[in-house]
């Protein structure tokens, strides 16, 4: 946003998806979330989804305890995610 000269004013902030959905459904607030986070409400026509241009991107990281190794399932999941994201 800052690159485009846009300043956002954060009125409320929550890491609860259900709470964010309720705020949007109340008609008093909007949110910036992936479409998948509001998919059911969008599909039912309760809210609208407006894609942002340019596309917003972010860096995702996977965290785990440093004192233990990943089990085979976790390692496989990590490799699949890395392959899917990179390719």
Secondary structure, 3 states (H helix, E strand, C coil): CHHHCCCCCCCCCCCCHHHHHHHHHCCCCCCCCCHHHHHHHHHCCCCCCCCCCCCCCCCCCCCCCCCCCCCHHHHHHHHHHHHHHHC
